[in-house]
Amino acid sequence: MSQTTGLTDKGLSILTFAAYHSFVSGEKVRRVVLDDGKGHHADADGVREMEEAGYFEPEGERGTLTEEGLKRLDAVIEAIRGVR
């Protein structure tokens, strides 16, 4: 379990995916694709964990990070940048 977010690796996978898209787009990511219909799909346990923690609101094939989820995403991004 992460000390930064209190999430397991499955929950962190959702934030890591959002962090990746933030890095490549240069923009803050709030919405995450859960199933693109082409083979990519978010881990169901991770989605459930994020939702139960109040970090994420799944809506069909996509989901939205809550304000608290965005704070957790910022923490993950800063942790990744810390390895420079």
Order of alpha helices (4+ residues) and beta strands (2+ residues): alpha-beta-alpha-beta-beta-alpha
